[in-house]
């Protein structure tokens, strides 16, 4: 009976040793540069910090797969004094089965900022070897592109209509002004002709007047 109890107590450690090892197919290597990130305020890497890391990964997995992951599902191994280690993630329903590497990578990328914040690090000082930088959701413009294009087209059409209206009004006023100037010129010319005719001396009338007097 005692032997069975010891066996079941040791079973998780045995499984962890078999599942988590360097260069595991579903594992990831992590490097931390705590001193570089925090300088004099750097903390010592210990089991408490490791627990925080495991909790952050469990959160990321729960968020990504919508399943309940616990700290016990995140296995850490091959830790070095310069703070590097390997980790794998086991299935919540079957601790002997590992979660696929692709799913773990996507979970880490989606929650990278949360993981960084927990350990007071950033993408440069908390390195997941082989994992691309933080996965940022694509920025969606506040205004749909088609609406922007529609607005530009309407603006151009509106500007064209305004230009045509203004041009028509300007041309009409210019034509009216030209007609008025022509009428003024005709009146002035007619007045000059009238004044010139009134000032001419008629010799025929002068001769008739002289004969009448005689």
Backbone bond lengths (Angstrom), bond angles and torsions (degrees), N, CA, C in turn:
res aa  C-N    CA-C-N  psi(-1)  N-CA   C-N-CA  omega(-1)  CA-C   N-CA-C  phi
1 X - - - 1.463 - - 1.522 111.29 -
2 X 1.327 115.16 -46.02 1.462 120.01 178.48 1.522 110.67 -61.82
3 X 1.328 115.86 -37.25 1.464 119.68 179.62 1.512 112.05 -63.22
4 X 1.342 117.54 -38.95 1.454 120.83 179.07 1.522 111.07 -66.79
5 X 1.322 115.88 -39.46 1.472 119.27 178.72 1.520 110.56 -62.23
6 X 1.321 116.52 -45.04 1.468 120.64 178.64 1.521 110.25 -62.27
7 X 1.337 115.66 -38.59 1.476 119.91 -178.86 1.527 110.73 -62.86
8 X 1.336 116.48 -47.29 1.462 119.83 -178.49 1.524 112.08 -68.65
9 X 1.335 116.52 -30.82 1.469 119.17 176.56 1.513 111.36 -69.88
10 X 1.312 116.72 -34.50 1.465 120.83 -178.06 1.524 112.67 -86.04
11 X 1.335 116.91 -14.88 1.459 120.59 -175.72 1.525 113.64 -57.93
12 X 1.349 119.34 -46.14 1.469 118.55 179.13 1.517 112.74 -58.39
13 X 1.317 118.11 -40.66 1.462 121.19 -179.99 1.518 110.94 -65.73
14 X 1.338 116.29 -39.51 1.469 120.30 179.12 1.521 110.31 -65.22
15 X 1.341 116.56 -44.25 1.462 120.32 178.45 1.525 111.20 -63.01
16 X 1.338 116.10 -42.09 1.459 120.04 179.58 1.518 110.86 -60.87
17 X 1.336 116.82 -41.84 1.463 120.70 -179.88 1.518 111.34 -64.95
18 X 1.321 117.01 -34.06 1.458 120.56 -179.75 1.526 112.10 -77.33
19 X 1.324 116.49 -36.78 1.463 120.72 -175.95 1.521 112.77 -83.09
20 X 1.327 116.89 -40.56 1.465 120.66 -176.75 1.517 110.06 -103.07
21 X 1.316 115.83 113.12 1.461 121.54 177.61 1.524 108.09 -155.51
22 X 1.324 117.95 157.77 1.463 120.86 -178.77 1.523 111.43 -55.66
23 X 1.335 114.46 140.71 1.463 122.12 178.18 1.530 113.03 63.65
24 X 1.320 116.92 23.56 1.462 120.14 175.85 1.528 109.40 -62.97
25 X 1.318 115.89 145.51 1.464 120.60 -175.58 1.527 112.49 -58.64
26 X 1.317 117.14 -36.74 1.463 121.42 -178.18 1.529 112.15 -105.10
27 X 1.325 116.92 13.61 1.458 120.35 -176.14 1.516 113.73 -99.43
28 X 1.319 115.17 165.98 1.465 122.70 178.27 1.522 109.12 -132.18
29 X 1.324 114.92 141.17 1.462 119.60 173.79 1.524 108.89 -95.41
30 X 1.328 115.73 139.34 1.467 121.62 -178.51 1.520 109.14 -123.72
31 X 1.338 116.04 135.55 1.469 121.44 175.05 1.523 108.17 -121.55
32 X 1.335 115.69 134.00 1.461 121.30 178.67 1.521 109.89 -117.43
33 X 1.330 116.52 135.49 1.466 122.32 175.45 1.524 107.57 -116.65
34 X 1.306 115.43 73.09 1.470 121.00 -173.98 1.522 111.13 -67.72
35 X 1.318 117.15 -43.59 1.463 121.51 -179.41 1.521 110.67 -63.48
36 X 1.313 116.47 -41.63 1.463 120.49 179.03 1.520 111.07 -63.11
37 X 1.319 116.65 -39.29 1.466 120.75 -176.39 1.519 112.85 -75.93
38 X 1.320 117.47 -40.20 1.469 120.65 -170.36 1.519 114.76 -113.08
39 X 1.332 118.27 -10.78 1.460 120.56 178.52 1.517 112.14 61.36
40 X 1.340 115.88 -126.98 1.470 120.98 -178.80 1.531 112.61 -66.22
41 X 1.311 117.00 -18.58 1.463 120.45 -179.62 1.527 112.13 -93.51
42 X 1.314 116.68 12.45 1.466 120.29 -178.57 1.523 110.55 -63.56
43 X 1.311 116.25 140.41 1.463 121.24 178.93 1.533 109.73 -99.24
44 X 1.297 115.69 162.85 1.462 121.10 178.85 1.529 109.48 -87.36
45 X 1.321 115.01 135.11 1.460 119.18 178.42 1.525 108.93 -77.60
46 X 1.315 116.74 119.91 1.462 121.42 -178.96 1.525 109.00 -143.27
47 X 1.304 116.33 -169.67 1.463 119.27 -175.70 1.525 112.24 -66.81
48 X 1.326 116.22 -28.75 1.464 118.98 177.59 1.535 111.18 -66.68
49 X 1.348 114.85 -43.39 1.459 119.30 177.73 1.528 110.19 -66.19
50 X 1.314 116.53 -38.20 1.465 120.43 177.34 1.531 110.25 -61.82
51 X 1.340 115.62 -39.85 1.466 119.97 178.25 1.536 110.30 -61.31
52 X 1.335 116.28 -42.03 1.462 119.94 177.84 1.524 110.92 -60.05
53 X 1.333 115.70 -43.60 1.465 119.87 179.00 1.530 110.28 -61.19
54 X 1.329 116.77 -46.98 1.460 120.46 -179.84 1.530 111.27 -61.46
55 X 1.325 116.09 -39.72 1.465 120.18 178.94 1.529 110.83 -64.93
56 X 1.342 116.35 -39.53 1.465 120.10 179.62 1.526 110.89 -65.76
57 X 1.335 117.05 -40.95 1.462 120.33 178.33 1.531 110.38 -67.29
58 X 1.335 117.02 -40.18 1.466 120.46 177.54 1.529 110.52 -60.91
59 X 1.327 116.62 -40.76 1.465 120.85 176.76 1.528 110.42 -61.76
60 X 1.346 116.58 -46.57 1.467 120.77 -178.94 1.525 111.10 -60.24
61 X 1.324 116.69 -42.75 1.464 120.69 179.74 1.532 110.91 -66.24
62 X 1.319 117.19 -42.04 1.468 120.81 178.83 1.523 110.69 -62.40
63 X 1.319 115.66 -41.25 1.459 120.76 -179.27 1.525 110.85 -67.29
64 X 1.319 117.04 -40.73 1.467 120.89 -175.39 1.528 112.39 -74.98
65 X 1.317 117.38 -44.63 1.468 121.24 -174.89 1.525 113.68 -98.77
66 X 1.334 116.32 -4.99 1.467 121.06 -178.34 1.531 111.10 56.43
67 X 1.326 115.21 41.78 1.466 122.99 174.74 1.521 108.27 -126.29
68 X 1.311 116.91 163.09 1.464 120.26 -178.27 1.527 110.31 -92.88
69 X 1.342 115.39 102.83 1.464 121.40 175.59 1.525 108.92 -99.52
70 X 1.321 116.14 145.19 1.462 122.46 177.12 1.521 110.17 -117.01
71 X 1.315 115.01 170.70 1.468 120.23 177.92 1.527 110.51 -57.83
72 X 1.320 116.70 -33.91 1.471 120.26 -178.57 1.520 112.65 -66.47
73 X 1.351 116.88 -16.25 1.464 120.05 178.21 1.521 112.83 -83.62
74 X 1.318 117.22 -8.30 1.470 121.46 179.87 1.522 107.98 -107.53
75 X 1.324 116.22 107.40 1.468 121.56 -177.27 1.519 109.90 -98.01
76 X 1.328 116.05 130.47 1.472 122.51 -179.50 1.524 108.30 -116.15
77 X 1.337 116.31 138.82 1.465 120.06 -179.50 1.522 110.38 -151.48
78 X 1.333 114.38 170.06 1.469 123.32 176.72 1.537 111.94 53.86
79 X 1.325 116.66 47.82 1.462 121.02 177.42 1.521 110.29 -73.18
80 X 1.332 116.74 142.92 1.466 122.15 177.62 1.523 109.23 -120.64
81 X 1.336 117.99 156.66 1.472 121.40 -179.36 1.526 113.18 -60.11
82 X 1.317 117.10 -31.11 1.466 119.57 179.36 1.527 110.88 -82.28
83 X 1.275 115.46 16.57 1.460 126.09 175.04 1.534 112.11 60.33
84 X 1.283 113.45 76.33 1.454 121.60 166.47 1.521 106.59 -142.14
85 X 1.299 117.00 151.41 1.465 120.25 -178.96 1.523 109.15 -163.73
86 X 1.316 114.49 172.15 1.460 122.23 175.05 1.525 108.78 -113.33
87 X 1.331 115.84 152.14 1.465 118.60 174.50 1.528 109.96 -145.71
88 X 1.310 114.61 152.63 1.463 122.59 173.36 1.522 107.42 -133.92
89 X 1.321 116.22 164.98 1.465 121.44 179.97 1.526 108.38 -123.78
90 X 1.316 115.80 129.17 1.463 120.46 179.17 1.522 110.88 -97.50
91 X 1.315 115.84 158.73 1.461 121.65 -179.71 1.528 110.60 -71.64
92 X 1.344 118.12 137.61 1.472 120.13 178.50 1.529 112.57 -60.72
93 X 1.327 116.45 -32.95 1.456 119.53 -178.28 1.512 114.56 -85.62
94 X 1.333 116.82 -18.58 1.469 121.04 -178.11 1.528 108.73 -147.59
95 X 1.317 118.23 94.53 1.468 121.69 -177.33 1.526 114.25 -60.43
96 X 1.314 117.68 -14.40 1.464 119.64 179.63 1.529 112.01 -87.99
97 X 1.326 117.04 -4.15 1.469 120.95 -178.40 1.526 109.48 -112.83
98 X 1.336 115.72 133.82 1.462 120.78 -178.59 1.524 111.00 -88.99
99 X 1.319 115.18 146.13 1.468 121.11 173.44 1.523 108.16 -75.31
100 X 1.318 116.80 141.58 1.460 121.75 -178.16 1.524 113.01 -57.37
101 X 1.323 115.24 146.89 1.468 120.80 -176.84 1.529 111.57 -61.87
102 X 1.314 116.85 -37.66 1.462 120.23 -178.55 1.525 111.33 -62.73
103 X 1.330 116.49 -42.65 1.470 120.01 179.45 1.525 111.55 -64.55
104 X 1.336 116.19 -40.79 1.468 119.94 179.15 1.526 110.08 -64.78
105 X 1.324 116.58 -42.42 1.467 119.95 -179.34 1.524 110.99 -62.26
106 X 1.323 117.16 -45.55 1.464 120.06 179.01 1.523 111.37 -62.61
107 X 1.326 116.24 -39.55 1.470 119.90 178.72 1.525 110.91 -63.14
108 X 1.327 116.66 -43.23 1.468 121.04 179.29 1.523 110.33 -63.86
109 X 1.307 117.57 -43.63 1.466 120.73 -178.01 1.525 111.61 -66.09
110 X 1.329 116.49 -38.83 1.462 119.46 -179.42 1.531 112.26 -68.65
111 X 1.326 116.99 -33.34 1.479 120.72 -176.80 1.522 111.89 -111.44
112 X 1.316 116.66 24.58 1.469 119.78 -174.79 1.524 112.30 -59.44
113 X 1.301 117.10 -42.12 1.470 119.68 -179.53 1.528 111.45 -62.34
114 X 1.328 116.85 -40.17 1.466 120.10 179.59 1.528 110.47 -65.56
115 X 1.325 116.42 -41.48 1.470 120.50 179.24 1.526 110.03 -64.56
116 X 1.336 116.33 -44.29 1.469 120.48 178.72 1.527 111.08 -59.37
117 X 1.325 116.09 -45.43 1.465 120.36 -176.74 1.526 112.14 -63.67
118 X 1.320 116.67 -37.04 1.467 119.98 179.77 1.523 110.78 -60.08
119 X 1.329 116.59 -39.12 1.468 120.97 -176.90 1.530 112.72 -98.75
120 X 1.339 116.95 5.46 1.479 122.55 179.42 1.526 111.69 60.42
121 X 1.318 116.72 35.73 1.464 121.75 -178.55 1.525 109.17 -123.21
122 X 1.344 115.30 -174.47 1.460 120.34 177.24 1.529 109.37 -138.87
123 X 1.326 116.47 -174.48 1.464 119.84 -176.64 1.523 112.41 -61.39
124 X 1.336 116.72 -28.85 1.465 120.06 -177.81 1.525 112.34 -80.91
125 X 1.328 117.23 -29.57 1.473 120.17 -175.92 1.530 113.37 -105.21
126 X 1.328 116.61 -5.44 1.469 121.37 171.99 1.522 106.39 -125.49
127 X 1.303 115.72 96.33 1.467 121.27 -171.58 1.528 111.16 -103.30
128 X 1.310 114.88 121.31 1.464 121.40 169.76 1.527 106.24 -95.78
129 X 1.314 116.48 103.13 1.467 120.95 -173.54 1.530 109.68 -60.68
130 X 1.332 114.63 125.79 1.462 119.81 178.81 1.505 114.79 89.25
131 X 1.334 117.16 -5.11 1.465 120.81 -179.92 1.521 108.65 -100.49
132 X 1.317 116.55 132.59 1.456 121.03 -179.80 1.526 110.41 -65.91
133 X 1.340 117.02 162.47 1.467 120.13 179.71 1.523 112.06 -57.49
134 X 1.327 114.17 176.54 1.464 121.50 -175.61 1.516 111.65 -48.75
135 X 1.326 115.56 131.85 1.457 121.07 177.83 1.517 108.45 -82.08
136 X 1.334 115.07 110.35 1.462 120.48 -178.34 1.513 108.69 -99.73
137 X 1.305 115.68 131.31 1.463 119.53 178.18 1.519 109.59 -62.94
138 X 1.338 117.25 139.20 1.461 120.03 -179.57 1.517 111.40 -59.04
139 X 1.307 115.55 138.45 1.462 120.72 -178.55 1.517 109.09 -77.48
140 X 1.325 116.15 124.69 1.450 120.98 178.20 1.522 108.59 -98.49
141 X 1.325 116.85 123.06 1.465 118.54 179.63 1.513 110.97 -61.96
142 X 1.330 115.90 144.39 1.464 120.31 179.91 1.519 111.27 -61.84
143 X 1.348 116.09 -33.42 1.459 121.42 178.85 1.519 109.38 -109.91
144 X 1.325 119.33 128.52 1.470 121.12 179.01 1.521 111.17 -58.38
145 X 1.344 118.63 143.07 1.471 121.82 -179.16 1.524 112.97 -56.10
146 X 1.347 116.58 -39.96 1.468 118.89 -177.92 1.522 110.89 -63.40
147 X 1.339 116.31 -34.03 1.456 119.82 179.57 1.530 110.56 -70.31
148 X 1.339 116.20 -35.67 1.468 120.07 176.75 1.522 110.18 -63.59
149 X 1.356 116.28 -46.50 1.470 120.74 179.55 1.525 110.11 -62.09
150 X 1.336 116.23 -43.24 1.464 120.38 179.18 1.525 110.68 -60.09
151 X 1.337 115.88 -42.76 1.456 119.83 179.47 1.520 112.34 -63.15
152 X 1.349 115.99 -40.00 1.470 119.97 179.16 1.524 110.48 -64.25
153 X 1.350 116.22 -45.26 1.469 120.25 -179.96 1.525 110.78 -61.87
154 X 1.334 116.32 -46.68 1.467 120.01 178.92 1.527 110.62 -60.81
155 X 1.333 116.30 -39.14 1.460 119.99 178.57 1.519 111.96 -62.45
156 X 1.349 116.06 -42.79 1.467 120.20 179.51 1.523 110.57 -65.24
157 X 1.344 116.09 -44.75 1.468 119.86 179.15 1.529 110.53 -61.97
158 X 1.332 116.41 -44.53 1.456 120.03 179.03 1.524 112.29 -60.91
159 X 1.341 116.02 -42.21 1.464 120.07 178.71 1.524 110.64 -63.32
160 X 1.358 116.23 -38.68 1.463 119.90 178.66 1.518 111.78 -64.10
161 X 1.343 116.29 -42.07 1.466 120.11 179.25 1.527 110.79 -63.85
162 X 1.313 116.67 -44.82 1.470 120.53 178.48 1.521 110.63 -60.50
163 X 1.340 116.80 -42.16 1.467 120.88 -179.92 1.523 110.77 -61.79
164 X 1.351 116.73 -43.57 1.461 120.17 179.86 1.525 111.22 -63.97
165 X 1.339 116.60 -43.07 1.465 119.82 179.75 1.526 111.40 -62.60
166 X 1.323 115.55 -46.16 1.467 119.56 179.90 1.518 110.53 -63.23
167 X 1.341 117.10 -42.64 1.464 120.80 179.90 1.524 110.75 -61.91
168 X 1.343 116.68 -41.27 1.466 120.58 179.82 1.525 111.07 -63.18
169 X 1.329 116.37 -44.98 1.466 120.49 179.73 1.523 110.87 -63.23
170 X 1.337 116.27 -44.03 1.470 120.16 -179.37 1.520 110.72 -63.08
171 X 1.334 117.28 -44.32 1.464 120.61 -179.92 1.526 111.29 -64.36
172 X 1.353 115.92 -39.02 1.458 119.73 179.22 1.525 111.00 -63.61
173 X 1.334 116.40 -45.25 1.467 119.73 178.99 1.525 111.19 -64.36
174 X 1.339 115.39 -39.20 1.465 118.90 179.61 1.529 110.74 -64.06
175 X 1.346 116.70 -40.04 1.461 120.56 179.82 1.521 110.63 -66.80
176 X 1.344 115.81 -42.89 1.467 119.21 178.29 1.523 110.95 -61.22
177 X 1.321 115.97 -38.62 1.462 119.95 179.49 1.522 110.94 -65.83
178 X 1.338 116.12 -40.36 1.465 119.67 179.45 1.526 110.96 -65.26
179 X 1.349 116.37 -41.74 1.471 120.01 178.60 1.526 110.62 -62.96
180 X 1.326 116.57 -42.64 1.466 120.09 179.40 1.526 111.00 -63.12
181 X 1.337 116.56 -40.89 1.463 119.76 179.00 1.523 111.14 -65.10
182 X 1.356 116.88 -38.91 1.465 119.78 178.07 1.528 111.08 -64.38
183 X 1.341 116.81 -41.20 1.467 120.19 178.72 1.521 110.64 -63.76
184 X 1.343 116.38 -41.57 1.467 119.45 178.01 1.521 110.69 -62.86
185 X 1.330 117.18 -39.66 1.469 120.46 179.23 1.523 110.48 -65.14
186 X 1.349 117.51 -40.03 1.469 120.46 179.29 1.522 110.86 -64.93
187 X 1.331 117.14 -43.32 1.461 120.37 179.28 1.522 111.02 -63.16
188 X 1.332 115.66 -41.67 1.472 119.36 -179.66 1.522 110.79 -65.29
189 X 1.335 116.77 -39.90 1.468 119.98 179.54 1.528 110.98 -66.41
190 X 1.340 115.93 -40.05 1.459 120.17 179.49 1.527 110.98 -64.71
191 X 1.328 116.45 -39.56 1.464 120.05 178.82 1.521 110.71 -65.11
192 X 1.297 117.39 -37.60 1.464 120.75 179.39 1.525 110.51 -66.88
193 X 1.344 117.05 -40.52 1.465 119.87 179.24 1.526 110.60 -64.98
194 X 1.334 115.86 -40.28 1.467 120.07 179.95 1.527 110.77 -63.53
195 X 1.320 116.22 -43.89 1.467 120.38 179.99 1.517 111.16 -64.88
196 X 1.321 117.47 -36.06 1.467 121.55 -178.67 1.525 110.40 -69.81
197 X 1.335 117.33 -39.20 1.470 120.72 -179.84 1.523 111.35 -67.74
198 X 1.309 117.41 -36.59 1.459 120.61 -179.79 1.523 111.70 -69.23
199 X 1.289 119.91 -21.88 1.462 122.42 -177.27 1.523 114.69 -92.88
200 X 1.392 120.82 0.40 1.479 123.27 -177.37 1.547 109.15 -85.51
201 X 1.330 116.76 134.72 1.480 122.26 179.00 1.515 109.03 -85.27
202 X 1.408 119.00 124.28 1.463 124.48 -176.57 1.524 107.95 -93.65
203 X 1.346 119.09 107.35 1.469 124.51 -175.96 1.517 111.99 -71.58
204 X 1.313 118.75 -27.99 1.473 121.23 -178.60 1.524 110.03 -65.31
205 X 1.337 114.66 -41.85 1.462 116.90 177.22 1.518 111.19 -65.69
206 X 1.281 121.07 -31.62 1.468 124.17 -179.87 1.507 110.81 -67.48
207 X 1.352 118.94 -41.18 1.453 122.74 179.82 1.518 110.21 -66.26
208 X 1.314 117.89 -41.91 1.458 121.68 -179.73 1.518 110.85 -62.37
209 X 1.304 115.49 -39.30 1.457 119.09 -179.85 1.515 111.05 -65.77
210 X 1.356 117.14 -37.41 1.449 121.02 -178.26 1.523 110.35 -69.04
211 X 1.300 119.37 -41.49 1.461 123.37 -179.81 1.521 110.74 -65.65
212 X 1.324 115.40 -37.96 1.449 119.82 -179.80 1.524 110.28 -63.37
213 X 1.291 117.06 -38.84 1.456 120.76 -179.73 1.527 111.36 -67.54
214 X 1.294 117.72 -34.65 1.448 121.22 179.80 1.533 110.20 -73.52
